[in-house]
Structure formats: C-alpha cells, structure tokens
C-alpha cells in the first residue's frame, strides 16, 4: 500500500511527457507487486485527473475518501478497500491533502473538489462499522494533521502517513491510534506486523520496551565516552553534554518502568523501517520496463 504522492514530484521541473512515462512505469510496478491500496496524494493530481482514471481502469487500487466530483459531489475513487487476512478483515481508507499547490490547482482545472478531511474520515469510519476488524488510514495530510485527526475521530487504529516524508523510527501515539511514516523518495520501506487477538480493540506498541532499552544502551555508551574525555580534560561543553545525557537516560528509565515489560498479549504491532539499499536485487521485469521507457537516470 502507499499513502500518496507516489507518481509525481513537483520539486524537480521535468517534461510533462517524461513524467507521465515514469508514472506509468511506477503504476505497472505497483500492479506487479499486487498493491492492495494506493491513496491519491495532492501531487498525484499534478498531471490532471485523466492519468489517475486511466490507472484505476487498469487495476491500480486508487482510493480517497475526500476527493470528489464538484458537479455531482460523488467520490472520484472508492473511499476504502477491505482485505480479508485469515479471519481478520482489514480496511484501508485514504485522505487527500486539501491544500493543493497552485500548479496542481491549474492541472485539475476545477475538475476535483477536496472535502474537509476530518468530516470525510468520520463518514468513512461510520461506513466501516461492523465491516472491518482493523481500520487503517492511508494519509497524505502530514504528521501534525494526522495527530490532530486522531484526537477527534475515533475508530481509526493505525495511520500510515506521508506528504512531508518524515523518518519515524518510533510511531507517534495519539488517542487510541498510532501514526507511522516511512521517510521519502522510496529510501525506506515501512513494515508493520500486526498480531490481532481481539478484533476491533486498539493496538499496543509491541516494540516499545525493546526500543527504549536500545536507546538507554546507546546513551550509556555515549556517556562512558564523555566521562573518559572528562578524565583527560574537563570542559564546560563536555560537562553540559554529560548532564544532558544523564537527564535523557533518567527520562527513558522512567518510560521503561512505565512500559512494564514486553507486550505479549492483546492486539499489538511491531514497526520497522527497512532501508532500500541499492545493492538489493531488482525485479528484472521492472528493470526492463525502466530501460525501455528511457528513464534509467531516475
């Protein structure tokens, strides 16, 4: 799945025709990966709506719960998809960022209306009541707005976010949900492993205890290095850093005590960011498509 802004990048000025060729290769690759859901981000509209309609007709699972036809007020794409995983039904719904850049506004030429995200989220969650055990939001709103949305919209378990592309090694908790981001430009793959024992019940962070212990160990290593430096030559800067790290360690030890130990029951998740290293083996079929399209330099 993808949270949006998949096909186009406005940070680099390119020939629109070349951009479409590149976007079509990306779409083919996601279809080959059997993607379950792709949220429509605001940048995905930068070549207008026709490319997206064409992609959806070819089997790309585009979703958005707030991207509407201004004439009919109907949704341009499905609001959500529901996947059966074993005995568990997982719903994915999408939200498009309503603050369209000027170049995107010009590209869509009044052909789209972006509904206010909070109300759109409430509507989507209401429709999913009784239909899904786990509700996942694919969001192009950005971290701050995702956290704000979780405060006022109940029923969302997990948010796979994007837009600004932050590196979130530690998920952010708000209300009864968690927000994740997996960095930008395809440099990392976010992997979310879920254990569902009580369908519909909020999740716990199964990796929190281990993560805090690792952070404490890293701080202890840095403290030992600084304390050795202090024995050789004491400076105000070294002493400040030691005190700062001691305070951070104390705070982490408080969090560790609060965590109480590894989570071993109930609904829980493990979140991991996997670096997409250039040395990883490539799909040779996709590599052939890239070469044939002449976009090797990307």
Steps between C-alpha positions, in 0.01 A plus 500: 500500500605864463390817681515729195720731288620186325504596135632856469753729670460876464844572647664425167391673179465236230335456165133406569519225239803346670320526834206304363728229360666467841164497681368222276805286580441558872135399456600180318751419774240543775258283307774235473553524877126439543451819699182494708433875529660822373375828644478795261735774623474862393812471282346202320257752346778706340434350155124538533239237578512299177823314580352385831175389335702310241707333775191403700342348187816289455471355849699742717314502836470878547295620798401834654218573740503874430581547130171591336340596171397866552193460278350186654669512846570129453839345573740469208650179642389246762531632856642170626586139429460206739744209495437164665821377670427162651201563728573872531346770280731799450359821351715764331352843432679802354509876548634754251662824618252782429771768466580454133813677367428763229643280224263219605202738516579599141541138387161383631320810362210480743445129430544398865368608837690399814266450795607607850704199631361468855139474385602268217681277753194490727280405205739224387539352849121502546457302177760248619321426827437126521685438173863497619700386803793735435471849346812648337516853360731569206558871544653776289425766765834513682595401855354798689161465331499123544548544875230768509261270313556212745398732785153555357424193288457173688518159339832539314757251626804584288604785268756440227590859422705695254503833317810648667676163517641491852724224632292362788694215656271541801123512434307798640206420725188716525173399662451132422697501174856511370659690210784361288709649220770326296713792376506634143598430139480123548810490720332285766229238507275505804402157630214472748441157654166459679387242755120512530354311794197724569350641178396863530706569814780768488859386448805513726854575387667160529844644426498786752672316788782370280541839330535685833760250622699551180484880545624468860789276388599752231494785755711300745761446231514873422518583871797268552682666210433849640600400852830366367553833321428685826774304677749617239377861473196648670314767302166676544375354173578142604337550839183643341471201269549256788225666701271509195551129430452411867166682493395326178600164649292566813197590286541184292532287813172652619338406165644148528350459845167630372511254208519220756657245265454354152141482373404135460122501475216696342514689172857615438728613220865511410621786279823487302658724237700305244755696299461437127868445428621531138663158540166325550402280202265662250197358326635435153162550332465847653864574414416419135202741510725776634758443225236490228346824630837676490483616863812319616643822647221510761 
